[in-house]
Amino acid sequence: MTYSTAYRRMLNKLGYYNYHNAVLNRSLNQKGGWDSHCDRCRSYILKAIDYYKAEKVTVLGSGWLLDLPLVEIAEKTRKVRLIDIIHPPEVINQTGSLRNVELSEEDVTGGLIKEVWQKAGKYSFFNKLKSLDDITIPEYSVAADPGLVISLNILTQLEFLLIDFLKKRSVIGEEEFNLFRSIIQKKHIDFLKKHRSILISDYAEVFLDKSGNTNTIPTLMTNLPHGRFKEEWTWQFEQTDNYLYNSTSVMKVIAISF
């Protein structure tokens, strides 16, 4: 789809363009700490594609293609559809020579971005939102058979910028936000369960401070399906000191096929 100027302006105000650039910058600044994670993602995806003998693949959250073995997938399948809220110009150029690769810019929450903007955008510091009850959380859907669906490191990020936006315009407590997170994540998994799917996601972030103390914060707020086979690994997410926690951090990651 082609976004209207108004929709692109909304995405910009919500921080989606800056967020995409920040992801790339963080991966470059972590001194190779992301390389192992990206390699594990690529390896798992290729094994799953061979297992399913997929002819068509749909990727949700293709991003900068750091963790996606796109060329190999394109060689193994008839069609690849990459879906994300934004496709960077570099990715558009990179995929231009791959004839069986299609790019689509879509909100994989099913429209929650626009819903939050319309319901909460009118609130301000002086007139704050008091409840999330009026915000409808939809489920993403596709018009045609997506083939094998890959949800790639987005499950716990779907609500990130939306909650950041809502917190600035509300007096809502963390408990209600956690419920909001859990419903968004569950809706995403409900969609994946309707298709042959691969889910790769973090489920917890572990902080290590300079004294050797650890603090684990769950990032997954709902239950995962059992799946046919799974792998787990550690993602060296933040190797330099985190300004907020004065610590380094790792993500606990799980990959599931179902």
C-alpha positions as CSV (number, residue, x, y, z in Angstrom):
1,M,0.0,0.0,0.0
2,T,1.0,3.6,-0.4
3,Y,0.5,5.8,2.7
4,S,-1.2,9.1,2.5
5,T,0.8,12.2,3.6
6,A,-1.3,12.4,6.7
7,Y,-0.6,8.8,7.7
8,R,3.1,9.3,7.2
9,R,3.0,12.4,9.3
10,M,1.3,10.4,12.1
11,L,3.9,7.7,11.9
12,N,6.6,10.3,12.2
13,K,5.0,12.0,15.2
14,L,4.7,8.5,16.9
15,G,8.4,8.0,16.3
16,Y,8.4,5.1,13.8
17,Y,10.9,6.6,11.4
18,N,13.3,7.4,14.2
19,Y,12.8,4.0,15.7
20,H,13.8,2.2,12.5
21,N,17.0,4.2,12.3
22,A,17.7,3.6,16.0
23,V,17.5,-0.2,15.5
24,L,20.2,0.0,12.8
25,N,22.4,2.3,14.8
26,R,22.2,0.1,17.9
27,S,23.1,-3.0,15.9
28,L,26.2,-1.2,14.6
29,N,27.2,0.2,18.0
30,Q,27.1,-3.1,19.9
31,K,30.5,-4.3,18.7
32,G,29.2,-7.5,17.1
33,G,26.9,-8.4,20.0
34,W,24.0,-8.7,17.6
35,D,25.8,-10.9,15.1
36,S,25.3,-14.2,17.0
37,H,21.6,-13.5,17.4
38,C,21.1,-12.7,13.8
39,D,23.0,-15.8,12.7
40,R,20.8,-18.0,15.0
41,C,17.7,-16.4,13.5
42,R,18.9,-17.0,9.9
43,S,19.8,-20.6,10.6
44,Y,16.6,-21.4,12.3
45,I,14.5,-19.8,9.5
46,L,16.3,-21.8,6.8
47,K,15.9,-25.0,8.7
48,A,12.2,-24.4,9.1
49,I,11.7,-23.5,5.4
50,D,13.4,-26.7,4.4
51,Y,11.2,-28.6,6.9
52,Y,7.9,-27.1,5.6
53,K,9.0,-27.1,2.0
54,A,7.4,-23.7,1.7
55,E,6.6,-22.3,-1.7
56,K,5.5,-18.9,-0.4
57,V,6.8,-17.0,2.7
58,T,5.4,-13.9,4.4
59,V,7.7,-12.1,6.8
60,L,6.2,-9.8,9.5
61,G,8.8,-7.3,10.7
62,S,11.4,-7.6,8.0
63,G,13.1,-4.4,9.1
64,W,16.7,-3.9,7.9
65,L,17.0,-7.6,6.9
66,L,19.7,-8.1,9.5
67,D,18.2,-11.3,10.9
68,L,16.5,-12.5,7.7
69,P,18.4,-14.7,5.1
70,L,16.4,-13.1,2.2
71,V,18.5,-14.2,-0.7
72,E,18.5,-17.8,0.4
73,I,14.7,-17.7,1.0
74,A,14.1,-16.2,-2.4
75,E,16.2,-19.1,-3.9
76,K,14.2,-21.7,-2.1
77,T,10.7,-20.4,-2.6
78,R,8.4,-19.1,-5.3
79,K,7.4,-15.9,-3.6
80,V,8.5,-13.8,-0.6
81,R,6.4,-11.0,0.8
82,L,8.1,-8.6,3.3
83,I,5.8,-6.7,5.5
84,D,6.7,-3.9,7.9
85,I,5.3,-0.5,8.9
86,I,8.2,1.1,7.0
87,H,10.7,-0.2,4.5
88,P,14.0,1.8,4.6
89,P,15.2,3.1,1.2
90,E,18.3,0.9,1.5
91,V,16.0,-2.2,1.8
92,I,13.9,-1.1,-1.2
93,N,17.1,-0.8,-3.3
94,Q,18.5,-4.1,-2.0
95,T,15.4,-6.1,-2.9
96,G,14.9,-4.4,-6.3
97,S,16.8,-7.1,-8.2
98,L,14.9,-10.0,-6.5
99,R,12.0,-10.6,-8.8
100,N,10.0,-12.9,-6.5
101,V,10.3,-10.5,-3.5
102,E,7.4,-8.2,-2.8
103,L,7.5,-5.3,-0.3
104,S,4.4,-4.2,1.6
105,E,4.1,-1.4,4.2
106,E,1.4,-2.4,6.6
107,D,0.5,-2.0,10.3
108,V,0.9,-5.6,11.5
109,T,-1.2,-4.8,14.6
110,G,-4.2,-4.6,12.3
111,G,-4.8,-0.9,12.6
112,L,-3.9,-0.3,16.3
113,I,-1.5,2.5,15.4
114,K,-4.3,4.6,13.8
115,E,-6.7,3.6,16.6
116,V,-4.3,4.9,19.3
117,W,-3.6,8.1,17.4
118,Q,-7.3,8.9,16.9
119,K,-8.4,8.0,20.5
120,A,-5.4,9.5,22.4
121,G,-3.9,12.1,20.1
122,K,-6.3,14.8,21.3
123,Y,-5.1,14.4,24.9
124,S,-2.2,16.5,26.4
125,F,-0.3,17.3,29.5
126,F,-3.3,19.3,30.8
127,N,-6.0,16.9,29.7
128,K,-4.9,13.4,30.2
129,L,-6.4,10.1,29.2
130,K,-7.7,8.1,32.2
131,S,-8.4,4.7,30.7
132,L,-7.6,2.5,27.8
133,D,-11.1,1.0,27.7
134,D,-12.1,3.0,24.5
135,I,-9.1,1.7,22.5
136,T,-10.0,-1.4,20.4
137,I,-7.2,-3.8,19.9
138,P,-7.7,-5.5,16.5
139,E,-6.2,-8.7,15.1
140,Y,-4.1,-8.5,11.9
141,S,-5.5,-10.3,8.9
142,V,-4.4,-11.0,5.3
143,A,-6.6,-11.2,2.2
144,A,-4.8,-14.1,0.5
145,D,-3.0,-17.2,1.7
146,P,0.3,-15.9,3.2
147,G,2.0,-19.3,3.0
148,L,4.6,-19.8,5.7
149,V,4.4,-16.8,8.1
150,I,7.5,-15.6,9.9
151,S,7.1,-13.2,12.8
152,L,10.6,-11.9,13.2
153,N,11.6,-10.2,16.5
154,I,8.5,-8.0,16.7
155,L,6.1,-9.7,19.2
156,T,7.3,-7.7,22.2
157,Q,7.9,-4.5,20.1
158,L,4.4,-4.1,18.6
159,E,3.2,-1.9,21.5
160,F,6.5,-0.2,22.4
161,L,6.0,3.2,20.7
162,L,2.3,3.2,21.3
163,I,2.7,2.8,25.0
164,D,5.4,5.4,25.0
165,F,2.9,7.8,23.3
166,L,0.1,6.8,25.6
167,K,2.1,7.3,28.8
168,K,2.8,10.9,27.8
169,R,-0.9,11.6,27.5
170,S,-2.4,9.6,30.3
171,V,-2.5,8.9,34.0
172,I,-2.8,5.2,33.5
173,G,-1.0,2.7,35.8
174,E,1.5,0.1,34.8
175,E,-1.0,-2.8,35.6
176,E,-3.4,-1.5,32.9
177,F,-0.5,-1.0,30.4
178,N,0.7,-4.6,31.1
179,L,-2.8,-5.9,30.3
180,F,-2.8,-3.8,27.1
181,R,0.6,-5.4,26.2
182,S,-0.7,-8.9,26.8
183,I,-3.7,-8.4,24.6
184,I,-1.7,-7.0,21.7
185,Q,0.8,-9.9,22.0
186,K,-2.0,-12.5,22.2
187,K,-3.8,-11.1,19.1
188,H,-0.5,-11.4,17.2
189,I,-0.1,-15.0,18.3
190,D,-3.8,-15.8,17.5
191,F,-3.1,-14.6,13.9
192,L,0.0,-16.8,13.6
193,K,-1.8,-19.9,14.9
194,K,-4.2,-19.7,11.9
195,H,-1.3,-20.4,9.5
196,R,1.9,-22.4,9.4
197,S,4.2,-20.0,11.3
198,I,7.6,-19.3,12.7
199,L,7.8,-17.1,15.7
200,I,11.1,-15.6,16.9
201,S,10.9,-13.4,19.9
202,D,12.6,-12.3,23.1
203,Y,10.7,-13.2,26.3
204,A,12.8,-11.6,29.0
205,E,15.6,-9.0,29.4
206,V,18.3,-9.7,32.0
207,F,20.3,-6.7,33.3
208,L,23.7,-7.1,34.9
209,D,25.1,-4.2,36.8
210,K,28.8,-3.4,37.6
211,S,28.5,-5.2,41.0
212,G,27.4,-8.5,39.3
213,N,23.8,-8.3,40.3
214,T,21.1,-9.4,37.9
215,N,17.6,-8.2,37.3
216,T,15.2,-10.0,35.0
217,I,12.3,-8.2,33.4
218,P,9.8,-10.2,31.4
219,T,9.0,-8.8,28.0
220,L,6.5,-11.5,27.0
221,M,3.1,-11.0,28.6
222,T,1.1,-13.9,27.2
223,N,1.5,-17.7,26.6
224,L,3.3,-19.1,23.7
225,P,2.1,-22.2,21.7
226,H,4.0,-25.4,22.1
227,G,4.9,-25.8,18.4
228,R,6.6,-28.6,16.5
229,F,10.2,-27.7,17.4
230,K,11.9,-24.8,19.2
231,E,15.3,-23.4,20.0
232,E,16.4,-20.9,22.6
233,W,19.5,-18.7,22.9
234,T,20.8,-15.5,24.5
235,W,21.0,-12.2,22.6
236,Q,23.8,-9.9,23.7
237,F,21.5,-6.9,23.4
238,E,23.3,-4.1,25.2
239,Q,27.0,-4.7,25.7
240,T,27.8,-1.1,26.7
241,D,26.5,0.5,29.9
242,N,22.8,1.3,29.7
243,Y,22.3,4.9,30.8
244,L,19.2,4.1,32.7
245,Y,20.2,0.9,34.5
246,N,24.0,1.5,34.6
247,S,24.3,-2.0,33.3
248,T,24.6,-4.3,30.3
249,S,21.7,-6.5,29.2
250,V,20.9,-9.7,27.4
251,M,17.7,-10.9,25.9
252,K,16.4,-14.4,26.3
253,V,15.1,-15.5,22.9
254,I,12.9,-18.3,21.7
255,A,12.1,-19.6,18.2
256,I,9.1,-21.8,17.7
257,S,7.5,-23.4,14.6
258,F,3.8,-24.3,14.6
